[in-house]
Amino acid sequence: MIQAEKVYQDLEKIRLKSPLVHNITNYVVMNNTANALLAIGASPVMAHALNEVTDMVNIASSLVINMGTLSEQWVDAMLQAGVVARSKNTPIVFDPVGVGATTYRTETAKQIIETCKPHIIRGNASEIMSLIDTKVQTKGVDSTESTFTAVEASKQLAIQTKSIVVISGEVDIITDGKTLIYIRNESPLMPRVTGMGCTATALMGAFAAVNSNLLEAAAHTMVIMGITGELAAKKSSGPGSLQVNFIDQLYNLSEEEIKTHLNTDYEKN
């Protein structure tokens, strides 16, 4: 189902069009995600002030909402930006970071989903399961579950929210509630670098801006993340050098590398 040529076509569209990706994201990853978006050819903006988010959404190609570092003012900005983006049919990608860790985080995630109706939801296994079952808890922002334990929850969430749901982990799983796409490109070094999941969410904003088939857009993003991580890890001696090599590899990624390393499969109900 996932074709290397189509993945590369999306990458080339991003490099050509340089879509403006509006991020309301967390302090921890702003620099990482901005650099990743620049490396892939997109144009990132990190704007979270309530006074300007409406204006920014009006000129953006996509909106990325990431609730990693929550505050009341940022939540208000996320909700306002999401409502405007939805009214314009601008793609919204939501990352419910740490949902399940605290009551406030869980309530905020559900409020964002209900109010903004994101087109894509990306999280780790525990986060996706927490959105379905409030008894599931996360370990801070880390997953306590494998991606495969969250498959049924992801399908249920996709159907309930009418969104594309992405579980990232040792194997990335993307679903619209019926089709399941498995991306088996990954490096065990990647979880040792903060913000890799948030980077995937930000890049998904760029892919959603150039591909209206959001199932494909989400899957293509995870292919790029996984292959880039694999190739960068081969050049790295640890998490520190991986961060630098990841950005360089993302910038230089070729169609031939995608064709050579693509490792996916899928099933349909």
N, C-alpha and C positions, 0 to 999 in steps of 0.2 A: 504493500500500500504506500509506504513512504519511499519516494524515489530520490536518489542523490541529485539528479538533474533539477528537480523541482525545489529541493532544499537550496541548491546553489542559486537558482533563479531568484528566490526570495532574498537571499543574501545580496545579490547584485542589485536588486530593486532598492534595498536599504542604502547601499553604497551610492546609488545614483540619485535617489530622491531625498536622502537625509531627513527622514520624518522627524518632526519635533515631538519628543516623548516627554510629557509632563509627569514628573514624579513627585508625589507627596510621600516621602519615605523617611527612614530613620537616620539618626545621627551617625550610627555605627558604620553604615554602608554607603553613605552619599558619595564619597570619593571613589570607592570601588565601582559602583554602578555607573557613575558618570563616565569614568574612564572606559568601562566596557562598552557603553553605548557609543562613545566616540570611536573606539577601536573598530566597531562593527560598521560604522558609517552613519549612525543616527546622530541626532542633535538633542542632547539632554538638557532639561531645565528642572531645577529643584526649587519649586515654589510652593510654600505652605501657608503664607499669610492669608488670613480670611479676606483681607481687603483686595487681593489680587487674583485669587484662584479662578474666579469666574472669567476674568479677562484672559487668563492664561489658557484655560480650557477652550475658549472660543477660537484660539489660533493653533491649538495642539492637534496632532494627528492621532494621539492616543493618550490615555490617562492610566498611570500606575499608582495604586494605593497600597502602601505597605505600612502596617501598624506596629512596627518593631519597637519604637519608643513613643509610647502614647502620652498625650496630654489632652486636656479638655478642648483647648483651642485648636489643636491639630485635628481632632475628631470632627469638630464643627466644619473645618476647612475641607476635610475628606468628604463629608456628607454633601456639602454645598457643591463641590467640584463634581462629585458623582452624579448628582441630579442634573446638572447642566450638561455633562457629557452624555448622559442617557437621552436627554431631550434632543441632542444633536446626532445621536447614533454614533458617537465617537467610541471606539473600543475601550473598555475598562478592564484592566487586569488587577486582581485583588490578591494580596498576600497576607493571610491571617496569622502573622508571626506570633507564636507562643499561645495561640488560642487553646484554652483548656488549662493553662497554668494558674490563672486567677479569674475570679468572677467578672471583674471589670473587663478583662480582655475578651472573655467569651461573649459577654453582653454587647461589647462594642463590635465584635466581628459579625454577630447576627444582625445588629442594627445597620451596619454597612451593607450587608448582603440584601437586607429587606428594602433599604432606601435607595441604594445605588444600582442594584441588580447587575452586578458585574458580568461581563461576557466570559471571562476566564477566571478561575480560582486556582491558585497554585500553592501547595503547602507540602510539608512532610507527612508521613503516614499518620502520626499522632494528631496533627492539626486537622487533617481531613476527617479523621474519625471523631474528633471532638466536636466538629460542626454538626454531626449527626447524633452523637451520644455524649451528653454533657458529663457523664461519669468517667469518660476517658480523659486522663490528664497527661500533659506534656512535662518534660523535664526542662523547665525554662523554655528555651527556643529549640531544644533538641528533641528528636523523635525517640520514643520508647518502643516503637513498633517497626516491623519491616513493611515495605511497600505492599507486599502481597496480602498482608492481613487487612489492608485498607481498601481492597478492590471493591467489595460489595458496598462499603460506605461511599466510595467515590462515585459509583454508578447511581446510588440513591441520591447523593447530593446533586449530581448533574441533572437528574430528572426533576428533582424538587425545585432547583434554581434555574433550570433551563440554560445552564452554562456549560462550558468545557471545564472539566476538572483535571488537574495535573497533580500526581503524586511524585515527588522527587525523592530519590534514594539510591540504593545499590542497583536497582533497575527502575527507570522512570516509566510511569504508567499514565497514559492520557486517555480520557474517555468523554463521550457525549451521553453516556448512559446506556448505549447499545454497543458501539464499537470500542474495543480496548486495543490501544497501541502500546507496545513495549519497546523501550529504547534501552539497549544493553551496552551502551558506551559510557564508561565511567572510570575514574581512578580513585583508589582508596585514600589518596592524598587529599582529594578535594574537600572532604568534610573537616579537614584540619585547618582550613582557611575560612575565616569568618566572612559571611555574606555571599557565599556561592549560590545559595538558594535565592537570595534577594537579587543577585545578578541575573539569574535565570528569569525571574519575574520582570525585571526591567527590560531585558532583551525581548521578552515576549511582547512587550508594548511596541517595540520596533517591528517585529514580525506581524503583529496584528494590524499595524498601520498599512502594510503593503499586501496583505493576503486576507481577503474577506472570508475565506474558508477558515474559520477559527480553529477547528480541529487540526487542520494542516498547520496553521501558523504556530499553534502550541507545540505540536510534535516536531516541527522543523527547528524551533528554538531549542528543544531538549537534545536534538541531534547535534546541533552546533555546540551546545554546552558540553555534551559528553565527549565528542571527538576532540574538541579543543582541550578539554581537561586531560584526556589520555595522552595527546601529543605533547602538551606542556609538561606533564609529569615525567616523561622520559628524559627531559632536559633539566629536571630539577633535582636538587639534593635535599629538599625539605619544603615546608609550607611557605617560607619566606620567598625563596626563589620561584616557587610555583605561581605566586601572585604576579610577579613580573613576567614570567614566561607565558602565563595564561593570556595576558593582555596582548603580548607580541604575537602569539599564535592566533588569537582571534583576529587581529589586524591582517595577518598574512594567509589566513586559511584559504585553501584552493579547492577547486572542484574535484581535482584528482584525489586529494586527501579525503574528501567526503566520500567519494566513490569507493576508495580503498578500505575505509574504516567503518562505514555504515553497518550497524548491527541492530536490526529491528525485526519485529514480527507483530502480528495482530490477530485478533479474533473478533467475530461479530455474532451477536445473539440473534 
